[in-house]
Amino acid sequence: MSHPHTDTDHTDGEHAPASPSTAVDDAIAAFSRGDPVLIHDFADREGETDIVYPATAVDAAAVSRLRNDAGGLICVALADSVCAAFGLPFLQDTLDHPAAADHDLAYDERSSFSLTVNHRETFTGITDVDRARTISELGAAAAAVEVDDARDPAEDNARDPAENDAREAAEDNAAGVSDASDAFADSFRVPGHVHLLRAAPDLLADRLGHTELALALAEVAGQPPATVVCEMLDDTTGRARSPADAAAYAARHGLVYVEGSALVDRLG
């Protein structure tokens, strides 16, 4: 994937926006191909547009785009079931410090932040190459949990016991250990340079953050339950990039811009 390293031009002409329904269709198609999508949440929530990728589609060039063209915090959103399997907590619940108390937010009831991680085969963990490795491996790990959860017990019961034993032994050997949280620790170390976000269990029925919007999009697009989200910031104002400027960026680069409300109407 090739793209410019910076994009600060706010002088575009008007671009005719796609209808909400068309934008959702386009977003699903783009995400199914592994392409990024721009999602604006809600004016009365964060009021931010994030560049969002399927985690398994992220390479070093994608991390470069997120750094330069978005500029916010590069995070990986994981489904609640994936976090539960790997024992990934909400960060606030693990901190025994006065600053973690009375954590009132202006835009939501709680933060989605979990741990920060690096893949164990990275060096410092901060380079585009290192973060891409961590992110793509998180996507692969989430996909493996999803496949295991989707296994039909009836199929296992119908299979020859010896075959089942061999399959289970192969799975244990591949993971290195039987416990999923230990298997996660075999591949990732804490702390690191990629921030994990734990989604609400029922996604958009529970919460309307970019974490849930991105994972709901991944679900209907046939992608694993792991996505990258990064806020688009404005160099001129020092604030979030406006929806109009974000939509203009999307139009310039042939990307899809979609409103969170349209995703909720279709997927919620």
CORJO-V301489 format. One record per residue. N is the residue number from 1. RES is the residue in one small letter. OMEGA is omega in whole degrees, 0 to 359 (NA if undefined). Layout:
n=N res=RES omega=OMEGA
n=N res=RES omega=OMEGA
//
This chain:
n=1 res=m omega=179
n=2 res=s omega=179
n=3 res=h omega=178
n=4 res=p omega=180
n=5 res=h omega=179
n=6 res=t omega=178
n=7 res=d omega=183
n=8 res=t omega=182
n=9 res=d omega=179
n=10 res=h omega=189
n=11 res=t omega=182
n=12 res=d omega=172
n=13 res=g omega=181
n=14 res=e omega=176
n=15 res=h omega=179
n=16 res=a omega=182
n=17 res=p omega=175
n=18 res=a omega=175
n=19 res=s omega=179
n=20 res=p omega=181
n=21 res=s omega=179
n=22 res=t omega=180
n=23 res=a omega=178
n=24 res=v omega=177
n=25 res=d omega=180
n=26 res=d omega=180
n=27 res=a omega=179
n=28 res=i omega=180
n=29 res=a omega=180
n=30 res=a omega=182
n=31 res=f omega=178
n=32 res=s omega=176
n=33 res=r omega=183
n=34 res=g omega=180
n=35 res=d omega=178
n=36 res=p omega=178
n=37 res=v omega=176
n=38 res=l omega=182
n=39 res=i omega=172
n=40 res=h omega=184
n=41 res=d omega=182
n=42 res=f omega=181
n=43 res=a omega=181
n=44 res=d omega=174
n=45 res=r omega=176
n=46 res=e omega=183
n=47 res=g omega=183
n=48 res=e omega=172
n=49 res=t omega=177
n=50 res=d omega=164
n=51 res=i omega=188
n=52 res=v omega=177
n=53 res=y omega=161
n=54 res=p omega=185
n=55 res=a omega=183
n=56 res=t omega=181
n=57 res=a omega=187
n=58 res=v omega=173
n=59 res=d omega=183
n=60 res=a omega=179
n=61 res=a omega=178
n=62 res=a omega=177
n=63 res=v omega=177
n=64 res=s omega=178
n=65 res=r omega=181
n=66 res=l omega=178
n=67 res=r omega=190
n=68 res=n omega=185
n=69 res=d omega=175
n=70 res=a omega=173
n=71 res=g omega=179
n=72 res=g omega=182
n=73 res=l omega=180
n=74 res=i omega=185
n=75 res=c omega=172
n=76 res=v omega=176
n=77 res=a omega=181
n=78 res=l omega=177
n=79 res=a omega=179
n=80 res=d omega=181
n=81 res=s omega=177
n=82 res=v omega=179
n=83 res=c omega=178
n=84 res=a omega=180
n=85 res=a omega=183
n=86 res=f omega=180
n=87 res=g omega=182
n=88 res=l omega=186
n=89 res=p omega=163
n=90 res=f omega=185
n=91 res=l omega=182
n=92 res=q omega=181
n=93 res=d omega=184
n=94 res=t omega=187
n=95 res=l omega=175
n=96 res=d omega=183
n=97 res=h omega=182
n=98 res=p omega=181
n=99 res=a omega=180
n=100 res=a omega=180
n=101 res=a omega=177
n=102 res=d omega=185
n=103 res=h omega=182
n=104 res=d omega=179
n=105 res=l omega=180
n=106 res=a omega=188
n=107 res=y omega=182
n=108 res=d omega=181
n=109 res=e omega=180
n=110 res=r omega=176
n=111 res=s omega=179
n=112 res=s omega=187
n=113 res=f omega=172
n=114 res=s omega=183
n=115 res=l omega=168
n=116 res=t omega=187
n=117 res=v omega=165
n=118 res=n omega=169
n=119 res=h omega=186
n=120 res=r omega=179
n=121 res=e omega=173
n=122 res=t omega=180
n=123 res=f omega=175
n=124 res=t omega=181
n=125 res=g omega=187
n=126 res=i omega=183
n=127 res=t omega=178
n=128 res=d omega=180
n=129 res=v omega=181
n=130 res=d omega=181
n=131 res=r omega=177
n=132 res=a omega=178
n=133 res=r omega=179
n=134 res=t omega=184
n=135 res=i omega=182
n=136 res=s omega=178
n=137 res=e omega=173
n=138 res=l omega=177
n=139 res=g omega=179
n=140 res=a omega=179
n=141 res=a omega=178
n=142 res=a omega=179
n=143 res=a omega=180
n=144 res=a omega=177
n=145 res=v omega=181
n=146 res=e omega=179
n=147 res=v omega=180
n=148 res=d omega=179
n=149 res=d omega=184
n=150 res=a omega=180
n=151 res=r omega=182
n=152 res=d omega=179
n=153 res=p omega=180
n=154 res=a omega=178
n=155 res=e omega=178
n=156 res=d omega=180
n=157 res=n omega=181
n=158 res=a omega=183
n=159 res=r omega=177
n=160 res=d omega=182
n=161 res=p omega=180
n=162 res=a omega=179
n=163 res=e omega=177
n=164 res=n omega=180
n=165 res=d omega=181
n=166 res=a omega=180
n=167 res=r omega=181
n=168 res=e omega=178
n=169 res=a omega=179
n=170 res=a omega=180
n=171 res=e omega=178
n=172 res=d omega=180
n=173 res=n omega=180
n=174 res=a omega=180
n=175 res=a omega=182
n=176 res=g omega=178
n=177 res=v omega=181
n=178 res=s omega=182
n=179 res=d omega=186
n=180 res=a omega=180
n=181 res=s omega=175
n=182 res=d omega=177
n=183 res=a omega=176
n=184 res=f omega=180
n=185 res=a omega=176
n=186 res=d omega=185
n=187 res=s omega=186
n=188 res=f omega=177
n=189 res=r omega=181
n=190 res=v omega=1
n=191 res=p omega=180
n=192 res=g omega=186
n=193 res=h omega=176
n=194 res=v omega=182
n=195 res=h omega=177
n=196 res=l omega=177
n=197 res=l omega=179
n=198 res=r omega=184
n=199 res=a omega=172
n=200 res=a omega=186
n=201 res=p omega=183
n=202 res=d omega=176
n=203 res=l omega=190
n=204 res=l omega=175
n=205 res=a omega=183
n=206 res=d omega=190
n=207 res=r omega=185
n=208 res=l omega=178
n=209 res=g omega=176
n=210 res=h omega=177
n=211 res=t omega=183
n=212 res=e omega=178
n=213 res=l omega=182
n=214 res=a omega=182
n=215 res=l omega=174
n=216 res=a omega=177
n=217 res=l omega=179
n=218 res=a omega=182
n=219 res=e omega=183
n=220 res=v omega=179
n=221 res=a omega=179
n=222 res=g omega=178
n=223 res=q omega=177
n=224 res=p omega=183
n=225 res=p omega=177
n=226 res=a omega=182
n=227 res=t omega=175
n=228 res=v omega=176
n=229 res=v omega=180
n=230 res=c omega=183
n=231 res=e omega=175
n=232 res=m omega=182
n=233 res=l omega=185
n=234 res=d omega=181
n=235 res=d omega=185
n=236 res=t omega=184
n=237 res=t omega=185
n=238 res=g omega=181
n=239 res=r omega=175
n=240 res=a omega=176
n=241 res=r omega=184
n=242 res=s omega=177
n=243 res=p omega=180
n=244 res=a omega=180
n=245 res=d omega=178
n=246 res=a omega=179
n=247 res=a omega=178
n=248 res=a omega=176
n=249 res=y omega=180
n=250 res=a omega=181
n=251 res=a omega=180
n=252 res=r omega=187
n=253 res=h omega=177
n=254 res=g omega=180
n=255 res=l omega=181
n=256 res=v omega=173
n=257 res=y omega=181
n=258 res=v omega=177
n=259 res=e omega=177
n=260 res=g omega=180
n=261 res=s omega=179
n=262 res=a omega=177
n=263 res=l omega=179
n=264 res=v omega=180
n=265 res=d omega=183
n=266 res=r omega=192
n=267 res=l omega=186
n=268 res=g omega=NA
//
